[in-house]
Amino acid sequence: MNVLFLCTGNSARSIFAEAILNAKGGGRFAAYSAGSNPKGSVHPLTIAVLETCGITTAGLTSKGWECYTADGSPHMDMVITVCDQAAGEACPLWPGAPVRVHWSLPDPAAAEGTEAEQLAAFAATFTRLEQRIDLMLSLPLVFLSPDELEQQLNALA
């Protein structure tokens, strides 16, 4: 299954989700991420948390969602927004009518305070996404209709 995680900046939340699902999906999933207004680079604390957790950061980039609407782009089975702003935006029409889900999470890149406090915000976001993805991976996905899948995945938020 191809899963696209969307947020606005594509520098933290959606990058975390892409990396976690690719690491834990056991080859059953191909995860991607994009933003409606990408920052152009992955936040350094995103990279630091992923590396601390032993998850590869190779190939992670901040990019716009238009790269997944072009001809030859992977067909998405699921599109999961991870921020309220991206969920409220007029998203492109994804070919094949993928299941659409919203997992609201605060943006750790907006965290203020000391470097340790900012790092704690990134670690908390990583943990929430990892928990949701672990639960998603435990679902009997092949036995769920698209409506049931959407309901189950939204319930994880």
Kinemage of the C-alpha trace (Angstrom):
@kinemage 1
@onewidth
@group {chain A} dominant
@subgroup {mainchain}
@vectorlist {calphas} color= white
{ca met a 1} P 0.000 0.000 0.000
{ca asn a 2} L 1.216 3.472 -0.843
{ca val a 3} L 0.637 6.049 1.897
{ca leu a 4} L 1.152 9.798 1.524
{ca phe a 5} L 1.524 11.885 4.683
{ca leu a 6} L 0.738 15.574 4.229
{ca cys a 7} L 1.352 18.665 6.295
{ca thr a 8} L 2.049 22.268 5.459
{ca gly a 9} L 5.850 22.581 5.711
{ca asn a 10} L 6.927 18.961 5.204
{ca ser a 11} L 9.831 19.423 7.592
{ca ala a 12} L 8.813 17.442 10.697
{ca arg a 13} L 5.461 15.649 11.190
{ca ser a 14} L 4.972 14.215 7.716
{ca ile a 15} L 8.679 13.402 7.464
{ca phe a 16} L 8.502 11.517 10.785
{ca ala a 17} L 5.476 9.543 9.566
{ca glu a 18} L 7.113 8.663 6.248
{ca ala a 19} L 10.299 7.465 7.943
{ca ile a 20} L 8.502 5.510 10.688
{ca leu a 21} L 6.143 3.688 8.319
{ca asn a 22} L 8.937 2.845 5.896
{ca ala a 23} L 11.028 1.500 8.788
{ca lys a 24} L 8.242 -0.519 10.410
{ca gly a 25} L 6.043 -1.426 7.447
{ca gly a 26} L 7.904 -4.607 6.669
{ca gly a 27} L 7.739 -4.035 2.920
{ca arg a 28} L 3.928 -3.951 3.015
{ca phe a 29} L 3.921 -0.168 2.665
{ca ala a 30} L 5.686 2.521 0.703
{ca ala a 31} L 5.376 5.788 2.603
{ca tyr a 32} L 5.825 9.243 1.145
{ca ser a 33} L 5.471 12.770 2.481
{ca ala a 34} L 4.819 16.212 1.083
{ca gly a 35} L 3.622 19.666 2.045
{ca ser a 36} L 1.263 22.278 0.710
{ca asn a 37} L 3.926 24.933 1.348
{ca pro a 38} L 7.172 22.983 1.847
{ca lys a 39} L 10.012 24.538 3.820
{ca gly a 40} L 12.551 23.153 1.362
{ca ser a 41} L 14.564 21.304 3.985
{ca val a 42} L 13.963 18.790 6.749
{ca his a 43} L 14.203 20.350 10.205
{ca pro a 44} L 17.521 19.411 11.890
{ca leu a 45} L 15.705 18.215 15.039
{ca thr a 46} L 13.604 15.861 12.899
{ca ile a 47} L 16.819 14.297 11.632
{ca ala a 48} L 18.284 14.177 15.158
{ca val a 49} L 15.256 12.353 16.624
{ca leu a 50} L 15.076 9.856 13.755
{ca glu a 51} L 18.788 9.067 14.010
{ca thr a 52} L 18.550 8.709 17.800
{ca cys a 53} L 15.730 6.200 17.271
{ca gly a 54} L 17.743 4.246 14.705
{ca ile a 55} L 15.581 5.175 11.719
{ca thr a 56} L 17.326 6.002 8.469
{ca thr a 57} L 17.119 9.555 7.191
{ca ala a 58} L 18.547 8.783 3.743
{ca gly a 59} L 16.394 10.204 0.989
{ca leu a 60} L 14.163 12.331 3.218
{ca thr a 61} L 13.431 15.678 1.577
{ca ser a 62} L 10.941 18.509 1.981
{ca lys a 63} L 8.820 18.701 -1.154
{ca gly a 64} L 5.469 19.920 -2.446
{ca trp a 65} L 2.483 17.671 -2.921
{ca glu a 66} L 2.396 18.433 -6.657
{ca cys a 67} L 5.150 15.864 -7.175
{ca tyr a 68} L 2.546 13.175 -6.322
{ca thr a 69} L -0.094 14.417 -8.757
{ca ala a 70} L 2.093 14.334 -11.874
{ca asp a 71} L 1.920 11.610 -14.485
{ca gly a 72} L 3.982 8.612 -13.425
{ca ser a 73} L 3.612 9.365 -9.709
{ca pro a 74} L 2.883 6.442 -7.399
{ca his a 75} L -0.821 5.705 -6.956
{ca met a 76} L -1.782 6.449 -3.339
{ca asp a 77} L -3.971 4.062 -1.372
{ca met a 78} L -4.108 6.373 1.659
{ca val a 79} L -3.560 10.094 2.179
{ca ile a 80} L -3.104 11.087 5.823
{ca thr a 81} L -2.931 14.737 6.838
{ca val a 82} L -1.022 15.353 10.072
{ca cys a 83} L -1.759 19.034 10.579
{ca asp a 84} L -4.986 20.974 10.784
{ca gln a 85} L -3.938 23.580 8.233
{ca ala a 86} L -3.217 21.008 5.508
{ca ala a 87} L -6.441 19.169 6.359
{ca gly a 88} L -8.416 22.368 5.775
{ca glu a 89} L -6.749 23.244 2.486
{ca ala a 90} L -8.098 22.362 -0.907
{ca cys a 91} L -5.972 19.314 -1.636
{ca pro a 92} L -5.409 18.019 -5.130
{ca leu a 93} L -7.623 15.289 -6.487
{ca trp a 94} L -5.645 12.126 -5.967
{ca pro a 95} L -6.010 9.506 -8.706
{ca gly a 96} L -7.867 6.384 -7.621
{ca ala a 97} L -9.773 8.004 -4.718
{ca pro a 98} L -7.475 6.975 -1.846
{ca val a 99} L -8.725 6.677 1.710
{ca arg a 100} L -8.368 10.114 3.359
{ca val a 101} L -7.560 10.382 7.054
{ca his a 102} L -6.689 13.225 9.447
{ca trp a 103} L -4.335 12.842 12.411
{ca ser a 104} L -4.069 16.264 14.052
{ca leu a 105} L -0.709 16.980 15.676
{ca pro a 106} L 0.896 20.243 16.800
{ca asp a 107} L 3.891 21.373 14.763
{ca pro a 108} L 7.076 20.752 16.762
{ca ala a 109} L 8.900 23.221 14.500
{ca ala a 110} L 6.772 25.952 16.101
{ca ala a 111} L 7.920 25.000 19.611
{ca glu a 112} L 9.667 27.731 21.527
{ca gly a 113} L 12.019 27.602 24.460
{ca thr a 114} L 15.413 26.105 25.038
{ca glu a 115} L 16.940 23.618 22.636
{ca ala a 116} L 16.073 20.867 25.127
{ca glu a 117} L 12.421 22.000 25.201
{ca gln a 118} L 12.289 22.114 21.421
{ca leu a 119} L 13.860 18.653 21.196
{ca ala a 120} L 11.244 17.387 23.666
{ca ala a 121} L 8.482 18.695 21.364
{ca phe a 122} L 9.983 16.820 18.415
{ca ala a 123} L 10.376 13.641 20.475
{ca ala a 124} L 6.742 13.859 21.640
{ca thr a 125} L 5.523 14.232 18.057
{ca phe a 126} L 7.649 11.287 16.962
{ca thr a 127} L 6.225 9.150 19.797
{ca arg a 128} L 2.598 10.026 18.960
{ca leu a 129} L 3.134 9.180 15.295
{ca glu a 130} L 4.956 5.967 16.123
{ca gln a 131} L 2.073 4.882 18.380
{ca arg a 132} L -0.525 5.602 15.686
{ca ile a 133} L 1.512 3.832 13.011
{ca asp a 134} L 2.041 0.809 15.274
{ca leu a 135} L -1.732 0.628 15.769
{ca met a 136} L -2.299 1.054 12.028
{ca leu a 137} L 0.066 -1.830 11.335
{ca ser a 138} L -1.930 -4.050 13.704
{ca leu a 139} L -5.176 -3.543 11.745
{ca pro a 140} L -6.372 -6.292 9.373
{ca leu a 141} L -6.042 -3.890 6.445
{ca val a 142} L -6.711 -6.430 3.690
{ca phe a 143} L -10.070 -7.313 5.238
{ca leu a 144} L -11.353 -3.755 5.635
{ca ser a 145} L -13.448 -1.918 3.068
{ca pro a 146} L -12.249 1.612 2.225
{ca asp a 147} L -14.964 3.069 4.485
{ca glu a 148} L -14.017 0.757 7.366
{ca leu a 149} L -10.336 1.531 6.852
{ca glu a 150} L -11.020 5.274 6.933
{ca gln a 151} L -13.090 4.891 10.111
{ca gln a 152} L -10.438 2.745 11.831
{ca leu a 153} L -7.573 5.060 10.882
{ca asn a 154} L -9.431 8.203 11.958
{ca ala a 155} L -10.164 6.525 15.288
{ca leu a 156} L -6.401 6.230 15.895
{ca ala a 157} L -6.154 10.011 16.158
